[in-house]
Amino acid sequence: MIETCIRETLEETGLQVRIVRLLGVYSSPHRLVEYPDGNRYHIVALNFEAEPIGGTLALSDETTDYGYFSWDEIAHLDVMETHVERLTDVFSGQPLPFVR
């Protein structure tokens, strides 16, 4: 999973990163994604803390914008509910990974 996080971060942001730690594991049978074709998927999401070690922050085919935001700034953004939960956990400062 660490290799996937490193690869996806590079593809989506242009940044090379070093994984610092696992922040959380998010999975529930109630968290389903349904696509227009009718396929439904149970999502298992892993959040990692990552440190930039190279590359240049840029847009990609999978991103339309980027930025660094404080918790107060995030409160005014249009953020998916599942991401709000993860961001709340990130900003909590808990040293152990969340399992939800």
Backbone torsions as a table, in degrees:
resi	resn	phi	psi	omega
1	MET	NA	-34.2	179.6
2	ILE	-61.8	-41.6	179.4
3	GLU	-62.2	-38.7	178.7
4	THR	-64.2	-43.9	178.8
5	CYS	-60.9	-45.2	179.4
6	ILE	-61.9	-46.1	-178.6
7	ARG	-65.0	-46.6	-177.9
8	GLU	-65.5	-38.8	177.8
9	THR	-61.5	-44.2	178.1
10	LEU	-62.7	-46.6	-178.5
11	GLU	-62.8	-40.0	-172.6
12	GLU	-91.3	-20.0	-176.0
13	THR	-127.4	-17.6	-175.0
14	GLY	84.1	1.2	-178.3
15	LEU	-98.6	137.0	169.7
16	GLN	-90.0	134.6	-176.2
17	VAL	-131.1	159.0	170.3
18	ARG	-112.8	130.4	179.3
19	ILE	-76.9	126.8	-179.2
20	VAL	-89.3	-48.2	-178.9
21	ARG	-168.7	163.6	172.8
22	LEU	-80.7	127.9	179.0
23	LEU	-96.0	-32.7	-177.7
24	GLY	-174.0	155.9	175.0
25	VAL	-121.6	126.3	-174.8
26	TYR	-124.9	116.8	-179.4
27	SER	-158.2	138.1	177.5
28	SER	-159.5	143.0	177.0
29	PRO	-64.0	-14.1	178.9
30	HIS	-88.5	-6.6	178.5
31	ARG	-99.0	90.5	179.9
32	LEU	-117.4	145.9	173.0
33	VAL	-110.5	127.9	177.4
34	GLU	-113.5	125.5	-179.1
35	TYR	-92.3	160.7	-178.7
36	PRO	-55.0	-26.7	-179.8
37	ASP	-80.8	0.9	177.9
38	GLY	94.5	-12.4	177.9
39	ASN	-67.5	136.9	179.1
40	ARG	-119.3	139.3	-177.8
41	TYR	-131.4	140.2	173.8
42	HIS	-88.8	122.6	-175.8
43	ILE	-92.8	134.7	168.3
44	VAL	-120.0	112.4	-176.6
45	ALA	-109.6	136.8	175.8
46	LEU	-115.9	130.2	175.8
47	ASN	-107.7	133.2	179.2
48	PHE	-123.2	148.1	166.7
49	GLU	-87.0	129.1	-178.0
50	ALA	-130.1	146.5	-179.9
51	GLU	-113.9	125.6	177.3
52	PRO	-64.3	134.7	178.2
53	ILE	-126.7	-1.5	179.4
54	GLY	175.9	-178.4	179.8
55	GLY	84.9	-179.1	179.9
56	THR	-130.3	126.5	179.9
57	LEU	-62.2	126.1	-176.5
58	ALA	-155.8	164.9	174.0
59	LEU	-75.5	159.6	177.9
60	SER	-140.3	-175.2	175.2
61	ASP	-65.1	-17.3	-176.6
62	GLU	-108.0	-0.9	179.8
63	THR	-129.5	146.2	178.8
64	THR	-113.5	-14.5	-179.8
65	ASP	-165.3	164.4	176.5
66	TYR	-151.3	162.2	178.0
67	GLY	177.4	170.1	175.7
68	TYR	-114.1	129.3	-171.7
69	PHE	-131.7	145.4	172.4
70	SER	-80.1	167.7	177.9
71	TRP	-60.0	-40.2	179.2
72	ASP	-63.9	-38.6	178.2
73	GLU	-68.6	-38.6	179.4
74	ILE	-61.5	-34.7	-179.2
75	ALA	-59.9	-21.3	-178.5
76	HIS	-101.8	5.4	179.6
77	LEU	-98.4	157.0	175.4
78	ASP	-84.9	97.0	-174.9
79	VAL	-119.5	136.6	178.3
80	MET	-58.2	144.4	-177.3
81	GLU	-55.6	-42.0	-179.8
82	THR	-65.6	-29.5	178.3
83	HIS	-75.8	-32.7	176.6
84	VAL	-60.9	-42.1	178.4
85	GLU	-59.4	-46.2	-179.1
86	ARG	-66.4	-40.8	178.7
87	LEU	-65.9	-37.6	175.8
88	THR	-58.9	-43.5	178.2
89	ASP	-63.9	-41.8	179.5
90	VAL	-59.7	-46.6	-176.2
91	PHE	-77.6	-7.2	179.8
92	SER	-69.6	-27.3	-179.3
93	GLY	81.1	5.6	179.2
94	GLN	-62.7	132.1	-177.0
95	PRO	-76.7	-24.4	-178.5
96	LEU	-94.0	151.2	179.1
97	PRO	-65.0	144.7	172.3
98	PHE	-82.1	145.5	172.8
99	VAL	-127.7	112.0	-175.9
100	ARG	-132.3	NA	NA
